[in-house]
Amino acid sequence: MSATELDVTHGVRFEWGPAGAEHLAADVDCLVVVDVLSFTTSVTVAVDAGTAVFPYHWRDETAVAFAAEHSAELAVGRRAAGPGAPWSLSPAALRAAPFTPRLVLPSPNGSAIAASAKGRRVVAAALRNATAVGEWLAREGLGTAETPVAVIAAGERWPDGSLRPALEDLLGAGAVIAALHDLAGGTLSPEAAVAAGAFRQVDDLEAVVAGSFSGRELIDAGFAEDVEIATEVDGSTAVPLLTDGAFTAVRTP
């Protein structure tokens, strides 16, 4: 019996990274991608401003062609952002950048998962919009055994390319799962229940995320504001839904 077959009674499931998303995608009605530092946080900032965000796997020459094909600006790396290229994966840079209606936002983690998802609804979630995403899922009748949801923590990468589970993504995923479960009940997989429990046990999310491996890495690199924006818990009511290849905002009532 496969792991998927063992999971059929659970309305809300939780896994890590691209492999976890690929494993669950065929058997759920919606994928919720969580990459708190920083892809999905950046998506919430962009869609709050009215920008449509196209996820893309890589930042290379193919991304340049993809952006041109979609008449979109291409986000650059954090350190490359400047007056001539103000859009990047940095939420702080996006918040300060001029408005653009269409943006290609590459990243190797959350963006790659979103870009590769086929045939299912895909939502971008972060600590900034976790409650809004939970409310939307409940309103859409998602998260039951008949209409299951997979919440995917993107994680980070070790130098050898292997998945590094990231605390901030566990907490972001747990926040979505907890919000959905509070509103709609349903059966959580053991993994989803543990993620929700981890979120509920944290009293000071800002301090925990700032002190995490990823948080310290960004702060030490001079991007403390990105961590601050990522911990604006429920600062956004937008639900970025992937439609025709781009995330656009669905607002909760």
Residue pairs with C-beta under 8 A, 6 or more apart in sequence:
3 23
4 23
4 24
4 26
4 27
7 13
7 24
7 27
7 189
8 27
8 145
9 145
9 187
10 145
10 148
10 187
10 188
10 189
10 192
11 143
11 144
11 145
11 147
11 148
11 149
11 186
11 187
11 188
12 143
12 148
12 149
12 151
12 177
12 180
12 181
12 186
12 187
12 188
12 189
12 192
13 24
13 28
13 148
13 149
13 150
13 151
13 189
13 191
13 192
14 150
14 151
14 152
14 153
14 173
14 177
14 189
14 191
14 192
14 194
14 195
15 21
15 23
15 24
15 150
15 151
15 152
15 153
15 191
16 152
16 153
16 154
16 155
16 163
16 165
17 109
17 113
17 152
17 153
17 154
17 155
17 163
18 112
18 113
18 116
19 163
20 150
20 152
21 31
21 33
21 113
21 116
21 117
21 150
21 152
22 116
24 31
24 150
24 152
25 31
25 117
25 118
25 119
25 120
25 150
27 148
28 120
28 148
28 149
28 150
29 120
29 121
29 142
29 147
29 148
29 149
30 120
30 121
30 122
30 123
30 137
30 140
30 142
30 147
30 149
30 150
31 113
31 114
31 117
31 120
31 121
31 122
31 123
31 149
31 150
31 152
32 122
32 123
32 124
32 125
32 133
32 137
32 149
32 150
32 151
32 152
32 173
32 176
33 39
33 40
33 110
33 113
33 114
33 117
33 122
33 123
33 124
33 125
33 152
33 154
34 40
34 110
34 125
34 126
34 151
34 152
34 153
34 154
34 169
34 172
34 173
34 176
35 41
35 107
35 109
35 110
35 111
35 113
35 126
35 154
35 169
36 126
36 127
36 166
36 168
36 169
36 171
36 172
36 209
36 214
36 230
37 166
37 168
37 169
37 209
37 214
37 215
37 218
37 226
37 227
37 230
38 89
38 90
38 91
38 107
38 218
38 226
38 230
39 55
39 89
39 105
39 107
39 109
39 110
39 111
39 114
39 124
39 154
40 110
40 124
40 125
40 126
40 154
40 172
40 240
41 91
41 126
41 127
41 128
41 226
41 229
41 230
42 53
42 89
42 90
42 91
42 94
42 105
43 53
43 105
43 124
43 126
43 240
43 247
44 124
44 126
44 128
44 129
44 236
44 238
44 240
45 91
45 94
45 95
45 128
45 229
45 236
46 53
46 94
46 103
46 105
46 247
47 53
47 238
47 240
47 247
47 248
47 249
48 236
48 238
48 249
49 94
49 95
49 99
50 99
50 101
50 249
51 99
51 100
51 101
51 102
51 103
52 72
52 101
52 102
52 103
52 246
52 247
52 248
53 103
53 104
53 105
53 124
53 240
53 246
53 247
53 248
54 66
54 67
54 70
54 72
54 102
54 103
54 104
54 105
54 245
54 246
54 247
55 105
55 106
55 107
55 110
55 111
55 112
55 114
55 115
55 242
55 247
56 63
56 66
56 104
56 105
56 106
56 111
56 115
57 106
57 108
57 111
57 112
57 115
57 116
58 106
58 108
58 112
59 74
59 75
59 76
59 77
59 106
63 74
63 104
63 106
64 74
66 104
67 73
67 74
67 104
70 102
70 104
70 245
70 246
71 102
72 100
72 102
72 103
72 104
73 87
73 100
73 102
73 103
73 104
74 87
74 103
74 104
74 106
75 87
75 88
75 89
75 94
75 103
75 104
75 105
75 106
76 85
76 87
76 88
77 88
77 89
78 88
78 89
78 90
78 93
78 221
78 223
78 226
80 88
81 87
81 88
81 90
81 93
86 93
86 96
86 97
86 98
87 93
87 94
87 97
87 100
87 103
87 105
88 94
89 105
89 106
89 107
90 223
90 226
91 225
91 226
91 229
91 230
92 223
92 225
92 226
92 229
95 229
102 246
105 111
108 157
109 154
109 155
109 156
109 157
110 124
110 154
113 152
113 154
114 122
114 124
114 242
114 247
117 242
121 241
121 242
122 241
122 242
123 133
123 136
123 137
123 239
123 240
123 241
123 242
124 240
124 242
124 247
125 133
125 151
125 172
125 173
125 175
125 176
126 172
126 230
127 168
127 171
127 172
127 175
127 205
127 209
127 230
127 231
127 232
127 233
127 234
128 229
128 230
128 232
128 233
128 234
128 235
128 236
129 234
129 235
129 236
129 237
129 238
129 239
129 240
130 172
130 175
130 176
130 178
130 179
130 233
130 234
131 175
131 179
131 234
132 234
132 236
132 237
132 238
132 239
132 252
133 176
133 179
133 180
133 239
134 175
134 176
134 177
134 178
134 179
134 180
134 182
134 183
135 179
135 183
135 252
136 239
136 250
136 252
137 143
137 149
137 176
137 180
137 184
138 180
138 183
138 184
139 252
141 147
142 148
142 149
142 180
143 149
143 180
143 181
143 184
143 186
144 184
144 186
145 186
145 187
149 180
151 173
151 176
151 177
151 192
151 195
152 173
153 165
153 166
153 169
153 170
153 172
153 173
153 195
154 166
154 169
155 163
155 164
155 165
155 166
155 169
156 163
156 164
156 166
156 213
156 214
157 163
157 164
158 164
164 213
166 212
166 213
166 214
167 208
167 209
167 212
167 213
167 214
168 209
168 212
168 214
168 215
168 230
170 195
170 198
170 199
171 198
171 199
171 202
171 205
171 208
171 209
173 195
173 199
174 195
174 196
174 197
174 198
174 199
174 200
175 199
175 233
177 188
177 192
177 193
177 195
177 196
177 199
178 196
178 199
178 200
180 186
181 188
181 196
188 196
202 208
205 231
205 233
206 228
206 231
209 215
209 227
209 230
209 231
210 216
210 219
210 224
210 227
210 231
215 227
218 224
218 226
218 227
219 227
237 251
237 252
238 249
238 250
238 251
239 249
239 250
239 251
239 252
240 247
240 248
240 249
240 250
241 247
241 248
241 249
241 250
